[in-house]
Amino acid sequence: MPDIFDTVMFMDTLIEGGMPEKQAKAMASAMVQLIDSQLVTKNFLDMRLAQLKSELIQWMVGVIVVQTGLTAVLFKLMH
């Protein structure tokens, strides 16, 4: 996966703004950890989508079963 956060550029910007280099490195490291902990991968999204599809199919099958049962009961009551 290509880097989405340029730590060197981030540190250079902080240093140019007057932040000490050691503090800029610590800030860049903390930002990388924060970004990495919040990113969602394509694999995770694919897995979650598959789970949601499965849940939707199960729900739809349940609805069909209930509708079939209700139809059978109504048909029986009418005859």
HELIX and SHEET records of a PDB file:
HELIX    1   1 THR A    7  GLU A   16  1                                  10    
HELIX    2   2 GLU A   21  GLN A   38  1                                  18    
HELIX    3   3 LYS A   42  MET A   78  1                                  37    
END                                                                             
